Amino acid sequence: MISRIFKWVLNVIPRPWLIRLSYPAKAVLPLLLRGNRYVDPIDGKGYRKFLPYGYGDRQRPNVLAPGSLSLERHRLLWLYLKRHTNFFTDSLQVLHIAPEQCFYGKFRKMKNLKYVTADIESPLADLKFDLHDIPLPDNTYDVIFCHHVLEHVTDDIRCMSELCRVLKPGGMAIMQIPQDLGRSETFSDPSITDEAERIRLFGQYDHVRVYGTDYPQRLEKSGFTVTEYLYEKDISQEEADKYRLMPNERLYICTK
């Protein structure tokens, strides 16, 4: 019943209102769905099921963690940072573009981080700027996060290059994107402005491109060195099911 109601809410209520409603929902839903079948590694809580998430007929069942509101990509990133990086131990300067709710509060409280958020309009942003022209000095940040943003921008190569510019040499940037692994080349057409057509071609009304398997080459063109991380190499199928990870999802770890 809860999942059916949530599917209806996703389709009917505008996104800005969904964000506002998420705060009281986070207090109630974990109690209604608590259990031990699935675990959200971000808050450590167990659930008998997760909530659905997505647009229209593209909704994915059992993927949105009720407490942190994390999705598959967020949980994968958290596990990678925990198991393979110094993110939770070393003193780091971090720039987080379009900060997600599931990370924002936790990263803000971490004493080892000098944590700065940025967006063109988000109320969670410390800095407001256009990603095409970042008003920050070269070589400033040890870590940069920019998740599910580049599919929205006009010139993604320019935005990637700007992020590379403000990353310190030896720093790490992770820029997750929705990716079609069956497509060899990224497809973009700025002349397409109709929302229904964008949903059909790009998966969402405000997306302007769909990335293919050439995404790491686009990152390299912007100045990064890229390493592909496939979680199946060190996360068992049992763990992947427990954390509700997306099969075949990749992380592209960018360094400078």
C-alpha positions in Angstrom: 0.0 0.0 0.0 2.8 2.5 0.9 4.6 1.8 -2.3 1.5 2.3 -4.4 0.8 5.6 -2.7 4.4 6.7 -3.2 4.2 5.9 -6.9 1.1 8.0 -7.3 2.8 10.9 -5.4 5.8 10.8 -7.7 3.6 11.1 -10.8 1.3 13.8 -9.5 3.1 16.2 -7.2 5.6 18.6 -8.7 9.3 18.0 -7.8 9.8 21.2 -5.7 6.9 20.1 -3.5 8.3 16.6 -3.3 11.5 18.0 -1.8 9.5 20.0 0.8 7.4 16.9 1.7 10.5 14.7 2.0 11.5 16.2 5.4 8.4 15.1 7.4 8.3 11.8 5.3 11.8 11.0 6.5 10.6 11.0 10.1 7.7 8.6 9.5 8.6 6.2 6.7 11.5 4.5 8.4 9.2 3.5 11.2 6.6 2.1 8.8 9.1 0.2 6.7 11.7 -0.9 9.3 13.0 -4.5 9.0 16.1 -6.5 8.2 15.8 -7.5 4.6 17.6 -4.4 3.2 20.1 -2.0 4.7 21.0 1.5 3.8 24.8 1.8 4.4 24.5 5.6 4.6 22.4 5.6 7.8 22.9 2.0 8.8 19.2 1.4 9.2 17.4 -1.8 8.1 14.1 -2.0 6.2 11.7 -4.7 5.0 11.5 -2.8 1.7 12.6 0.4 0.0 10.3 2.8 -1.9 9.9 3.2 -5.7 11.5 6.0 -7.6 11.4 7.4 -11.1 9.2 9.2 -13.6 6.1 7.9 -15.3 6.6 4.4 -16.6 10.3 4.5 -15.8 9.8 4.0 -12.1 12.1 1.5 -10.4 10.6 -0.5 -7.5 12.3 -0.9 -4.2 15.2 1.6 -4.6 14.6 4.7 -2.5 15.8 4.3 1.1 13.1 5.7 3.4 15.5 7.3 6.0 18.3 9.0 4.1 16.3 9.1 0.7 19.3 7.6 -1.0 19.1 5.8 -4.3 21.3 3.1 -5.8 24.0 5.5 -7.0 24.3 7.2 -3.6 24.7 3.9 -1.7 27.3 2.7 -4.2 29.3 6.0 -3.8 29.1 5.7 -0.1 30.5 2.2 -0.1 33.3 3.2 -2.5 34.3 6.1 -0.3 34.3 4.0 2.8 36.2 1.1 1.4 38.6 2.6 -1.1 39.4 6.2 -0.1 40.7 8.5 2.7 37.5 10.6 2.6 36.4 9.8 6.1 39.9 10.2 7.8 42.1 12.8 6.1 41.8 16.6 6.1 40.2 17.4 2.8 38.7 20.4 1.0 35.5 19.3 -0.7 33.4 20.9 -3.4 29.9 19.3 -3.8 27.9 20.5 -6.8 24.1 20.1 -6.4 24.4 18.4 -2.9 22.0 15.5 -2.3 20.0 15.3 0.9 21.4 11.9 1.8 24.9 13.3 1.9 24.5 16.9 2.8 23.9 16.6 6.6 26.5 13.9 7.1 29.3 15.6 5.1 28.6 18.9 6.8 29.2 17.3 10.2 32.5 15.6 9.3 35.3 17.4 11.2 37.9 16.3 8.8 36.3 18.1 5.8 36.2 21.7 4.8 32.9 21.1 3.0 31.6 23.7 0.4 28.4 23.2 -1.6 27.5 24.9 -4.8 24.6 25.1 -7.2 23.0 27.7 -9.5 19.8 27.8 -7.4 19.6 25.1 -4.6 18.8 26.4 -1.1 21.5 23.9 0.2 24.3 25.7 -1.7 26.9 27.8 0.0 27.9 29.2 -3.4 25.7 30.1 -6.3 27.3 30.0 -9.8 27.0 28.6 -13.3 29.0 25.4 -13.8 30.2 26.7 -17.2 32.2 29.5 -15.5 33.2 28.6 -12.0 34.4 31.7 -10.1 37.0 29.9 -8.0 40.8 29.7 -8.2 42.7 26.9 -9.9 43.8 23.9 -7.9 41.6 24.5 -4.9 39.8 21.3 -3.9 41.0 17.8 -2.9 37.6 16.2 -3.7 34.8 17.2 -6.1 31.4 15.6 -6.3 29.0 16.4 -9.2 26.3 13.8 -9.5 23.5 13.7 -12.1 24.2 17.3 -13.2 26.1 17.1 -16.5 23.1 15.7 -18.4 21.4 19.1 -17.6 24.0 21.5 -18.8 24.5 23.2 -22.2 28.2 22.4 -22.7 29.2 19.4 -20.6 32.9 19.4 -21.8 33.3 23.0 -20.7 31.8 22.2 -17.3 34.0 19.1 -16.9 37.0 21.3 -17.8 36.1 23.9 -15.2 35.8 21.2 -12.6 39.2 19.8 -13.6 40.7 23.3 -13.3 39.6 23.8 -9.7 40.6 20.3 -8.6 44.1 20.0 -7.0 46.7 17.9 -8.7 46.4 14.5 -7.2 42.8 15.2 -6.2 39.7 13.1 -6.9 36.5 14.0 -8.7 33.5 11.7 -9.1 30.8 12.8 -11.5 28.0 10.2 -11.8 25.6 10.5 -14.7 22.7 8.4 -16.1 24.3 6.2 -18.7 23.0 3.9 -21.4 25.5 1.1 -21.6 23.9 0.0 -24.9 24.9 3.2 -26.6 28.4 3.7 -27.8 28.2 7.5 -28.3 26.6 10.2 -26.2 23.6 11.7 -27.8 22.6 15.4 -27.5 20.4 17.6 -29.5 19.9 21.2 -28.1 17.1 21.9 -30.6 14.8 19.5 -28.7 12.9 21.6 -26.1 9.6 19.7 -25.9 9.4 18.1 -22.5 7.6 15.0 -23.7 10.2 14.5 -26.4 13.0 15.0 -23.9 11.5 12.4 -21.6 11.3 9.9 -24.6 14.9 10.5 -25.8 16.8 11.5 -22.7 14.8 10.0 -19.8 13.7 13.2 -18.1 12.1 16.5 -19.1 15.0 18.6 -18.1 17.8 16.4 -19.5 19.5 17.5 -22.7 21.7 14.4 -23.4 22.0 10.7 -22.8 25.5 9.4 -22.1 26.9 6.3 -23.8 30.0 4.2 -23.1 32.2 7.1 -24.4 31.6 9.0 -21.2 35.1 8.4 -19.8 36.6 9.6 -23.0 34.7 12.9 -22.6 36.1 13.2 -19.1 39.6 12.6 -20.5 39.1 15.2 -23.2 38.4 17.7 -20.3 41.8 17.0 -18.7 41.1 14.1 -16.3 42.7 10.7 -15.9 39.9 8.2 -15.5 39.7 4.9 -13.8 36.6 2.8 -14.1 35.3 1.1 -10.9 33.0 -1.9 -11.3 31.6 -2.8 -7.9 31.0 -6.5 -8.8 34.7 -7.0 -8.4 34.7 -6.5 -4.6 31.0 -6.5 -3.6 29.2 -9.9 -3.5 25.8 -10.4 -5.1 24.5 -10.9 -1.6 25.8 -7.5 -0.5 24.5 -5.9 -3.7 21.1 -7.2 -3.0 21.1 -6.2 0.6 22.1 -2.6 -0.3 19.9 -2.5 -3.4 22.7 -1.6 -5.9 22.0 -1.2 -9.6 23.5 -4.0 -11.7 26.4 -3.0 -13.9 26.5 0.6 -12.6 30.0 2.1 -12.9 31.9 4.8 -11.1 34.4 6.8 -13.0 37.1 8.0 -10.7 38.7 11.1 -12.1 42.1 12.4 -11.0 44.3 15.3 -12.1 
